[in-house]
């Protein structure tokens, strides 16, 4: 259990795609790697749990999405080809586009392959079982 705040504000600009200045990232790469080291297949009861945890954590860390934005993300809002997320009615009820870093694309593709095998018809990108 982490006992201190690991986050610090960061402002990034991806040309037409921008991340507002209130985004946060982990301050210390050692702490980031410690967090990532917990998300291994051996720490989860099945591959599905591992895939969703890995995809959620990497998406939150590398895109700076807010929790509610991540939960509201729908399949048709994720554009892996153009590497962007279309966020509708985020903070301030504003629409925006968020770039997906190249390192997250294969993680999301792998998650999506598992997600599409689930016998659930849901418009949401991230499912919880």
N, C-alpha and C positions, 0 to 999 in steps of 0.2 A: 504494500500500500504506500502510495506516495504521500508524503507529509508536507510538501511545499508546492507552490505554484510553479509549473514548468514552462509557462507561456509568456511571450512578450509580443507586443504589437509589431506588425510588419506591413509595409505598403509595397505592392508590386504592380507593375504596369506591363501588360502583354500587348501593347499596341491598342487595337480596338477592343480587346478583351482586357478588363481590368479587375483587380481585386481591391475592394475598398480598404482604406487604411486601418479599419478596425479588425482585420484578420489577425489571427495569432499563429505563431509557430513555436515549437519547443526551443528553448534557449540554448540547450546544450546537446551536442550531437551524441555524447555518451548516454544521456538520458533517453534520447530518441531511440538509440540502438537497444537500450535496456527495455523500452516499451515494445519494440519490434521483436525482441528475442523471446518474449512471452508468447507471441502469436506464432506458435509452431504446431504442426499437426499432432504431435504427441501430447499437447496440452488440451486437446479437444476430444470429445467422445466420438466424433465422426468427421468425415471430410466436409460435409455441408457446413457444420458449425465453424470449422476452420476457415472455409472459403468466405463465409459472410463476415466473420470477425476481421479477417485480413483486408477484405475489400472496404469495409466500413472505416477501419482505423486509417488505412492509407489514404482513402478519399478525404477524410476529415483533416488529416495532417497536411496533405499536399495541396489541397484546393482551398482550405480555409472556410469551407461551408459551415454554416451554423447547424446545430443539431436538428432544428425543425426543418431547415431546408433539405437536409439529407433525408429525413423521414418522409418528406413530401415529394421527393424525387420520383418521377415516373419514367417508365421505359422510354417513352417518346421524347423525354427531356434529355436523354443521354445520347450524345453524338460522338461515338468513338472514332469515326472516320475523320471528322474535322476537329477532334480533340476538344470538345467543349460541352459544358452542361448549361442547359437553359433553365434558369431559375425564375419561376413565376410567382409573383406576389411574395417576395422575400421581405426583409426588414423594411419598414416604411411602405409596404405594399407596392414595391417597385419590381419590375422585371429586369433581369440582367443576365449576362453570359459570363461564365467562368471557364477559363482555360483548364484543360486536364493535362498535367505534366506527363511527358512521355513515359516515365517510370510507372505510372499508375495504369496506363492503357492495358498492358498484358494482365495485370491483376484483375481489372474489371472485365476483361474478355474471358478470363478463366472463371470468374464468379458467374458471369452471364451464362456461360455454357451449363453450369450446374443449375442456375436459377431457372433456365428454360426447360430443364428436365423435370421440374416440380409439377405435380398435377394440380396446380392452383392457377386459376385465371384471375390475375390481379394486374392492374395497371402500374403498380408501384415497382420501382427498380429493386429495392431491398425488401426481402421477405423475412419474416421472423417465425420460426417454428419452435 
